[in-house]
Amino acid sequence: MTSIPVSSGLSMMAAAPVTSNRSSSGDDSSGTWFEALSQAWGKTLDGEAAKIEQMSSGIGDGADNPSAITKLTAETMRMSFMANSSSSSIDSVGKALETMARKG
């Protein structure tokens, strides 16, 4: 039985193209799983930003009661947490890929 060293296997996996049986909705579905991870974080953060924008425009239109402001504050804190998590996870994966490339 032939085995591939772990670092070589991981390097190949990191550079492997993303394949999917799902139909594309106009997005470029080619790329690596690292790019897919980044795109998924981007779409998630875009959705969260749209939610915050909608809530803040409601406050600007006169719904500036304490509960609406508190909900908006909580939502912005959630967005901040998600943005930090996105940055940390992409950075960690990028550093791991860099390490694998040096060792492989």
N, CA, C and O atoms as a GROMACS GRO file, in nm:
protein
  416
    1MET      N    1   0.085  -0.118   0.000
    1MET     CA    2   0.000   0.000   0.000
    1MET      C    3   0.089   0.124   0.000
    1MET      O    4   0.176   0.138   0.086
    2THR      N    5   0.068   0.213  -0.095
    2THR     CA    6   0.143   0.336  -0.106
    2THR      C    7   0.073   0.445  -0.027
    2THR      O    8  -0.048   0.463  -0.038
    3SER      N    9   0.150   0.516   0.053
    3SER     CA   10   0.088   0.625   0.128
    3SER      C   11   0.151   0.757   0.088
    3SER      O   12   0.269   0.764   0.055
    4ILE      N   13   0.071   0.860   0.091
    4ILE     CA   14   0.115   0.995   0.060
    4ILE      C   15   0.144   1.063   0.193
    4ILE      O   16   0.061   1.058   0.284
    5PRO      N   17   0.260   1.127   0.206
    5PRO     CA   18   0.287   1.199   0.330
    5PRO      C   19   0.175   1.299   0.359
    5PRO      O   20   0.117   1.358   0.267
    6VAL      N   21   0.145   1.317   0.486
    6VAL     CA   22   0.034   1.402   0.527
    6VAL      C   23   0.048   1.543   0.470
    6VAL      O   24  -0.049   1.598   0.418
    7SER      N   25   0.166   1.602   0.479
    7SER     CA   26   0.181   1.739   0.431
    7SER      C   27   0.157   1.749   0.282
    7SER      O   28   0.100   1.848   0.235
    8SER      N   29   0.200   1.648   0.206
    8SER     CA   30   0.174   1.650   0.061
    8SER      C   31   0.026   1.635   0.034
    8SER      O   32  -0.028   1.702  -0.053
    9GLY      N   33  -0.039   1.546   0.107
    9GLY     CA   34  -0.183   1.526   0.090
    9GLY      C   35  -0.261   1.651   0.122
    9GLY      O   36  -0.355   1.686   0.050
   10LEU      N   37  -0.223   1.720   0.228
   10LEU     CA   38  -0.293   1.843   0.266
   10LEU      C   39  -0.267   1.954   0.166
   10LEU      O   40  -0.357   2.032   0.135
   11SER      N   41  -0.145   1.961   0.115
   11SER     CA   42  -0.113   2.063   0.016
   11SER      C   43  -0.196   2.042  -0.110
   11SER      O   44  -0.247   2.137  -0.169
   12MET      N   45  -0.208   1.915  -0.150
   12MET     CA   46  -0.288   1.886  -0.268
   12MET      C   47  -0.434   1.919  -0.244
   12MET      O   48  -0.502   1.971  -0.332
   13MET      N   49  -0.483   1.890  -0.124
   13MET     CA   50  -0.622   1.919  -0.091
   13MET      C   51  -0.647   2.070  -0.089
   13MET      O   52  -0.750   2.116  -0.137
   14ALA      N   53  -0.553   2.147  -0.034
   14ALA     CA   54  -0.570   2.292  -0.026
   14ALA      C   55  -0.576   2.355  -0.164
   14ALA      O   56  -0.644   2.455  -0.184
   15ALA      N   57  -0.504   2.296  -0.259
   15ALA     CA   58  -0.500   2.352  -0.394
   15ALA      C   59  -0.604   2.288  -0.486
   15ALA      O   60  -0.617   2.326  -0.602
   16ALA      N   61  -0.677   2.189  -0.433
   16ALA     CA   62  -0.775   2.118  -0.515
   16ALA      C   63  -0.890   2.210  -0.551
   16ALA      O   64  -0.936   2.289  -0.468
   17PRO      N   65  -0.937   2.201  -0.674
   17PRO     CA   66  -1.051   2.285  -0.712
   17PRO      C   67  -1.177   2.242  -0.638
   17PRO      O   68  -1.194   2.125  -0.604
   18VAL      N   69  -1.262   2.337  -0.616
   18VAL     CA   70  -1.391   2.309  -0.554
   18VAL      C   71  -1.482   2.257  -0.663
   18VAL      O   72  -1.497   2.319  -0.768
   19THR      N   73  -1.544   2.144  -0.638
   19THR     CA   74  -1.642   2.092  -0.734
   19THR      C   75  -1.773   2.077  -0.662
   19THR      O   76  -1.778   2.050  -0.542
   20SER      N   77  -1.878   2.096  -0.735
   20SER     CA   78  -2.010   2.093  -0.674
   20SER      C   79  -2.110   2.041  -0.775
   20SER      O   80  -2.098   2.066  -0.895
   21ASN      N   81  -2.209   1.971  -0.726
   21ASN     CA   82  -2.319   1.927  -0.811
   21ASN      C   83  -2.430   2.029  -0.814
   21ASN      O   84  -2.524   2.017  -0.893
   22ARG      N   85  -2.421   2.130  -0.727
   22ARG     CA   86  -2.523   2.234  -0.723
   22ARG      C   87  -2.506   2.327  -0.842
   22ARG      O   88  -2.394   2.350  -0.890
   23SER      N   89  -2.617   2.379  -0.888
   23SER     CA   90  -2.609   2.472  -1.000
   23SER      C   91  -2.560   2.607  -0.949
   23SER      O   92  -2.591   2.648  -0.837
   24SER      N   93  -2.485   2.673  -1.031
   24SER     CA   94  -2.430   2.803  -0.995
   24SER      C   95  -2.534   2.911  -1.018
   24SER      O   96  -2.609   2.907  -1.116
   25SER      N   97  -2.538   3.009  -0.929
   25SER     CA   98  -2.632   3.119  -0.942
   25SER      C   99  -2.560   3.243  -0.993
   25SER      O  100  -2.577   3.353  -0.941
   26GLY      N  101  -2.478   3.223  -1.097
   26GLY     CA  102  -2.406   3.336  -1.152
   26GLY      C  103  -2.271   3.357  -1.088
   26GLY      O  104  -2.191   3.436  -1.138
   27ASP      N  105  -2.243   3.290  -0.977
   27ASP     CA  106  -2.114   3.303  -0.912
   27ASP      C  107  -2.014   3.212  -0.980
   27ASP      O  108  -2.050   3.108  -1.036
   28ASP      N  109  -1.888   3.251  -0.975
   28ASP     CA  110  -1.782   3.167  -1.028
   28ASP      C  111  -1.757   3.057  -0.926
   28ASP      O  112  -1.706   3.084  -0.817
   29SER      N  113  -1.792   2.934  -0.960
   29SER     CA  114  -1.780   2.825  -0.865
   29SER      C  115  -1.645   2.755  -0.875
   29SER      O  116  -1.620   2.659  -0.802
   30SER      N  117  -1.556   2.802  -0.962
   30SER     CA  118  -1.424   2.742  -0.970
   30SER      C  119  -1.336   2.805  -0.862
   30SER      O  120  -1.365   2.914  -0.814
   31GLY      N  121  -1.231   2.737  -0.827
   31GLY     CA  122  -1.140   2.788  -0.726
   31GLY      C  123  -1.110   2.682  -0.624
   31GLY      O  124  -1.156   2.569  -0.634
   32THR      N  125  -1.032   2.719  -0.524
   32THR     CA  126  -0.994   2.626  -0.420
   32THR      C  127  -1.092   2.635  -0.303
   32THR      O  128  -1.174   2.727  -0.296
   33TRP      N  129  -1.082   2.541  -0.213
   33TRP     CA  130  -1.171   2.544  -0.096
   33TRP      C  131  -1.137   2.665  -0.009
   33TRP      O  132  -1.224   2.714   0.063
   34PHE      N  133  -1.013   2.712  -0.013
   34PHE     CA  134  -0.976   2.832   0.062
   34PHE      C  135  -1.051   2.954   0.007
   34PHE      O  136  -1.098   3.038   0.083
   35GLU      N  137  -1.061   2.961  -0.124
   35GLU     CA  138  -1.139   3.070  -0.186
   35GLU      C  139  -1.287   3.056  -0.151
   35GLU      O  140  -1.355   3.155  -0.128
   36ALA      N  141  -1.336   2.932  -0.149
   36ALA     CA  142  -1.476   2.908  -0.114
   36ALA      C  143  -1.502   2.951   0.031
   36ALA      O  144  -1.607   3.008   0.061
   37LEU      N  145  -1.408   2.924   0.120
   37LEU     CA  146  -1.420   2.966   0.260
   37LEU      C  147  -1.429   3.118   0.268
   37LEU      O  148  -1.514   3.172   0.339
   38SER      N  149  -1.342   3.185   0.196
   38SER     CA  150  -1.342   3.331   0.196
   38SER      C  151  -1.471   3.387   0.138
   38SER      O  152  -1.527   3.483   0.191
   39GLN      N  153  -1.518   3.327   0.030
   39GLN     CA  154  -1.643   3.374  -0.031
   39GLN      C  155  -1.762   3.351   0.062
   39GLN      O  156  -1.851   3.435   0.070
   40ALA      N  157  -1.763   3.237   0.132
   40ALA     CA  158  -1.873   3.209   0.225
   40ALA      C  159  -1.875   3.311   0.338
   40ALA      O  160  -1.981   3.359   0.377
   41TRP      N  161  -1.758   3.343   0.392
   41TRP     CA  162  -1.751   3.446   0.496
   41TRP      C  163  -1.800   3.579   0.442
   41TRP      O  164  -1.874   3.651   0.509
   42GLY      N  165  -1.758   3.613   0.320
   42GLY     CA  166  -1.800   3.739   0.259
   42GLY      C  167  -1.950   3.748   0.243
   42GLY      O  168  -2.010   3.851   0.275
   43LYS      N  169  -2.012   3.641   0.194
   43LYS     CA  170  -2.158   3.641   0.176
   43LYS      C  171  -2.229   3.652   0.310
   43LYS      O  172  -2.329   3.722   0.322
   44THR      N  173  -2.178   3.583   0.410
   44THR     CA  174  -2.238   3.589   0.544
   44THR      C  175  -2.230   3.730   0.600
   44THR      O  176  -2.328   3.781   0.655
   45LEU      N  177  -2.114   3.792   0.588
   45LEU     CA  178  -2.097   3.928   0.640
   45LEU      C  179  -2.180   4.028   0.559
   45LEU      O  180  -2.232   4.124   0.616
   46ASP      N  181  -2.192   4.008   0.428
   46ASP     CA  182  -2.278   4.095   0.347
   46ASP      C  183  -2.423   4.087   0.394
   46ASP      O  184  -2.491   4.189   0.404
   47GLY      N  185  -2.470   3.967   0.424
   47GLY     CA  186  -2.606   3.949   0.473
   47GLY      C  187  -2.628   4.018   0.606
   47GLY      O  188  -2.731   4.081   0.629
   48GLU      N  189  -2.530   4.005   0.694
   48GLU     CA  190  -2.538   4.069   0.825
   48GLU      C  191  -2.538   4.221   0.811
   48GLU      O  192  -2.612   4.290   0.880
   49ALA      N  193  -2.455   4.273   0.721
   49ALA     CA  194  -2.450   4.418   0.698
   49ALA      C  195  -2.583   4.468   0.642
   49ALA      O  196  -2.628   4.576   0.680
   50ALA      N  197  -2.645   4.392   0.554
   50ALA     CA  198  -2.775   4.432   0.499
   50ALA      C  199  -2.881   4.438   0.608
   50ALA      O  200  -2.966   4.527   0.610
   51LYS      N  201  -2.874   4.341   0.700
   51LYS     CA  202  -2.969   4.341   0.812
   51LYS      C  203  -2.950   4.464   0.899
   51LYS      O  204  -3.047   4.527   0.940
   52ILE      N  205  -2.825   4.499   0.927
   52ILE     CA  206  -2.796   4.618   1.008
   52ILE      C  207  -2.841   4.744   0.936
   52ILE      O  208  -2.896   4.835   0.997
   53GLU      N  209  -2.817   4.748   0.806
   53GLU     CA  210  -2.858   4.865   0.727
   53GLU      C  211  -3.010   4.883   0.731
   53GLU      O  212  -3.060   4.995   0.744
   54GLN      N  213  -3.082   4.772   0.721
   54GLN     CA  214  -3.228   4.778   0.725
   54GLN      C  215  -3.276   4.825   0.863
   54GLN      O  216  -3.366   4.909   0.872
   55MET      N  217  -3.216   4.772   0.968
   55MET     CA  218  -3.254   4.812   1.103
   55MET      C  219  -3.224   4.959   1.128
   55MET      O  220  -3.304   5.031   1.189
   56SER      N  221  -3.108   5.005   1.082
   56SER     CA  222  -3.071   5.145   1.108
   56SER      C  223  -3.156   5.240   1.026
   56SER      O  224  -3.182   5.352   1.069
   57SER      N  225  -3.199   5.198   0.908
   57SER     CA  226  -3.286   5.287   0.831
   57SER      C  227  -3.424   5.295   0.898
   57SER      O  228  -3.490   5.399   0.889
   58GLY      N  229  -3.468   5.189   0.963
   58GLY     CA  230  -3.593   5.194   1.039
   58GLY      C  231  -3.583   5.291   1.154
   58GLY      O  232  -3.678   5.363   1.184
   59ILE      N  233  -3.468   5.293   1.219
   59ILE     CA  234  -3.446   5.388   1.329
   59ILE      C  235  -3.444   5.530   1.274
   59ILE      O  236  -3.497   5.622   1.336
   60GLY      N  237  -3.382   5.548   1.158
   60GLY     CA  238  -3.377   5.680   1.096
   60GLY      C  239  -3.513   5.729   1.051
   60GLY      O  240  -3.535   5.849   1.039
   61ASP      N  241  -3.606   5.635   1.026
   61ASP     CA  242  -3.740   5.672   0.982
   61ASP      C  243  -3.835   5.697   1.098
   61ASP      O  244  -3.956   5.709   1.078
   62GLY      N  245  -3.782   5.707   1.219
   62GLY     CA  246  -3.866   5.742   1.332
   62GLY      C  247  -3.890   5.632   1.433
   62GLY      O  248  -3.948   5.657   1.538
   63ALA      N  249  -3.847   5.510   1.405
   63ALA     CA  250  -3.865   5.400   1.500
   63ALA      C  251  -3.745   5.396   1.595
   63ALA      O  252  -3.680   5.293   1.611
   64ASP      N  253  -3.719   5.510   1.658
   64ASP     CA  254  -3.601   5.521   1.743
   64ASP      C  255  -3.631   5.497   1.891
   64ASP      O  256  -3.586   5.572   1.978
   65ASN      N  257  -3.707   5.393   1.916
   65ASN     CA  258  -3.737   5.359   2.055
   65ASN      C  259  -3.622   5.278   2.115
   65ASN      O  260  -3.541   5.222   2.041
   66PRO      N  261  -3.614   5.273   2.247
   66PRO     CA  262  -3.501   5.204   2.311
   66PRO      C  263  -3.485   5.057   2.271
   66PRO      O  264  -3.373   5.008   2.258
   67SER      N  265  -3.595   4.987   2.250
   67SER     CA  266  -3.581   4.846   2.215
   67SER      C  267  -3.522   4.829   2.075
   67SER      O  268  -3.442   4.738   2.052
   68ALA      N  269  -3.559   4.915   1.981
   68ALA     CA  270  -3.503   4.908   1.845
   68ALA      C  271  -3.354   4.943   1.846
   68ALA      O  272  -3.275   4.880   1.776
   69ILE      N  273  -3.318   5.041   1.925
   69ILE     CA  274  -3.178   5.081   1.935
   69ILE      C  275  -3.096   4.969   2.000
   69ILE      O  276  -2.984   4.942   1.958
   70THR      N  277  -3.154   4.905   2.102
   70THR     CA  278  -3.085   4.795   2.169
   70THR      C  279  -3.066   4.677   2.073
   70THR      O  280  -2.960   4.615   2.071
   71LYS      N  281  -3.170   4.647   1.994
   71LYS     CA  282  -3.158   4.538   1.895
   71LYS      C  283  -3.051   4.571   1.791
   71LYS      O  284  -2.974   4.484   1.753
   72LEU      N  285  -3.047   4.695   1.747
   72LEU     CA  286  -2.946   4.736   1.649
   72LEU      C  287  -2.806   4.724   1.710
   72LEU      O  288  -2.713   4.676   1.644
   73THR      N  289  -2.791   4.767   1.834
   73THR     CA  290  -2.662   4.756   1.901
   73THR      C  291  -2.618   4.611   1.912
   73THR      O  292  -2.502   4.578   1.887
   74ALA      N  293  -2.712   4.523   1.949
   74ALA     CA  294  -2.680   4.381   1.960
   74ALA      C  295  -2.641   4.324   1.823
   74ALA      O  296  -2.548   4.244   1.813
   75GLU      N  297  -2.711   4.365   1.720
   75GLU     CA  298  -2.681   4.316   1.585
   75GLU      C  299  -2.544   4.363   1.538
   75GLU      O  300  -2.472   4.288   1.472
   76THR      N  301  -2.508   4.488   1.570
   76THR     CA  302  -2.376   4.538   1.530
   76THR      C  303  -2.265   4.467   1.607
   76THR      O  304  -2.156   4.444   1.553
   77MET      N  305  -2.292   4.432   1.732
   77MET     CA  306  -2.193   4.356   1.810
   77MET      C  307  -2.177   4.216   1.751
   77MET      O  308  -2.067   4.161   1.747
   78ARG      N  309  -2.288   4.159   1.707
   78ARG     CA  310  -2.283   4.027   1.642
   78ARG      C  311  -2.200   4.035   1.514
   78ARG      O  312  -2.118   3.947   1.486
   79MET      N  313  -2.221   4.141   1.435
   79MET     CA  314  -2.144   4.162   1.312
   79MET      C  315  -1.996   4.175   1.344
   79MET      O  316  -1.912   4.119   1.274
   80SER      N  317  -1.964   4.249   1.449
   80SER     CA  318  -1.825   4.266   1.490
   80SER      C  319  -1.762   4.131   1.526
   80SER      O  320  -1.649   4.102   1.486
   81PHE      N  321  -1.835   4.051   1.601
   81PHE     CA  322  -1.787   3.918   1.639
   81PHE      C  323  -1.764   3.832   1.514
   81PHE      O  324  -1.663   3.763   1.503
   82MET      N  325  -1.860   3.836   1.422
   82MET     CA  326  -1.848   3.756   1.300
   82MET      C  327  -1.730   3.804   1.214
   82MET      O  328  -1.659   3.722   1.157
   83ALA      N  329  -1.709   3.935   1.204
   83ALA     CA  330  -1.598   3.988   1.126
   83ALA      C  331  -1.465   3.946   1.187
   83ALA      O  332  -1.372   3.910   1.115
   84ASN      N  333  -1.455   3.951   1.320
   84ASN     CA  334  -1.332   3.905   1.386
   84ASN      C  335  -1.311   3.756   1.366
   84ASN      O  336  -1.198   3.712   1.343
   85SER      N  337  -1.418   3.679   1.373
   85SER     CA  338  -1.407   3.534   1.350
   85SER      C  339  -1.364   3.504   1.207
   85SER      O  340  -1.283   3.415   1.184
   86SER      N  341  -1.420   3.578   1.113
   86SER     CA  342  -1.383   3.563   0.973
   86SER      C  343  -1.235   3.589   0.953
   86SER      O  344  -1.163   3.508   0.893
   87SER      N  345  -1.191   3.701   1.003
   87SER     CA  346  -1.051   3.738   0.989
   87SER      C  347  -0.959   3.634   1.053
   87SER      O  348  -0.858   3.595   0.994
   88SER      N  349  -0.994   3.590   1.173
   88SER     CA  350  -0.911   3.492   1.243
   88SER      C  351  -0.906   3.359   1.170
   88SER      O  352  -0.800   3.299   1.157
   89SER      N  353  -1.021   3.312   1.122
   89SER     CA  354  -1.023   3.180   1.057
   89SER      C  355  -0.949   3.184   0.923
   89SER      O  356  -0.875   3.092   0.891
   90ILE      N  357  -0.969   3.290   0.846
   90ILE     CA  358  -0.899   3.300   0.717
   90ILE      C  359  -0.749   3.314   0.740
   90ILE      O  360  -0.669   3.254   0.668
   91ASP      N  361  -0.710   3.393   0.840
   91ASP     CA  362  -0.569   3.410   0.872
   91ASP      C  363  -0.507   3.277   0.917
   91ASP      O  364  -0.397   3.242   0.874
   92SER      N  365  -0.576   3.204   1.003
   92SER     CA  366  -0.524   3.077   1.052
   92SER      C  367  -0.508   2.975   0.941
   92SER      O  368  -0.406   2.906   0.933
   93VAL      N  369  -0.608   2.965   0.856
   93VAL     CA  370  -0.600   2.871   0.744
   93VAL      C  371  -0.489   2.912   0.649
   93VAL      O  372  -0.415   2.827   0.600
   94GLY      N  373  -0.478   3.041   0.622
   94GLY     CA  374  -0.371   3.090   0.534
   94GLY      C  375  -0.233   3.058   0.589
   94GLY      O  376  -0.146   3.015   0.514
   95LYS      N  377  -0.213   3.078   0.718
   95LYS     CA  378  -0.085   3.044   0.780
   95LYS      C  379  -0.058   2.895   0.775
   95LYS      O  380   0.056   2.853   0.754
   96ALA      N  381  -0.161   2.815   0.795
   96ALA     CA  382  -0.144   2.670   0.788
   96ALA      C  383  -0.105   2.626   0.646
   96ALA      O  384  -0.019   2.540   0.629
   97LEU      N  385  -0.168   2.687   0.546
   97LEU     CA  386  -0.135   2.656   0.407
   97LEU      C  387   0.009   2.698   0.376
   97LEU      O  388   0.081   2.629   0.304
   98GLU      N  389   0.048   2.812   0.429
   98GLU     CA  390   0.186   2.860   0.410
   98GLU      C  391   0.285   2.763   0.470
   98GLU      O  392   0.387   2.731   0.409
   99THR      N  393   0.256   2.716   0.590
   99THR     CA  394   0.342   2.619   0.658
   99THR      C  395   0.352   2.490   0.578
   99THR      O  396   0.460   2.434   0.560
  100MET      N  397   0.237   2.442   0.529
  100MET     CA  398   0.237   2.319   0.450
  100MET      C  399   0.318   2.337   0.322
  100MET      O  400   0.389   2.245   0.280
  101ALA      N  401   0.309   2.453   0.260
  101ALA     CA  402   0.383   2.478   0.136
  101ALA      C  403   0.534   2.477   0.162
  101ALA      O  404   0.611   2.429   0.079
  102ARG      N  405   0.575   2.530   0.274
  102ARG     CA  406   0.718   2.530   0.306
  102ARG      C  407   0.769   2.390   0.336
  102ARG      O  408   0.882   2.356   0.300
  103LYS      N  409   0.688   2.309   0.401
  103LYS     CA  410   0.731   2.176   0.439
  103LYS      C  411   0.715   2.074   0.326
  103LYS      O  412   0.785   1.973   0.322
  104GLY      N  413   0.622   2.102   0.236
  104GLY     CA  414   0.589   2.006   0.131
  104GLY      C  415   0.679   2.023   0.016
  104GLY      O  416   0.667   1.951  -0.083
   0.00000   0.00000   0.00000
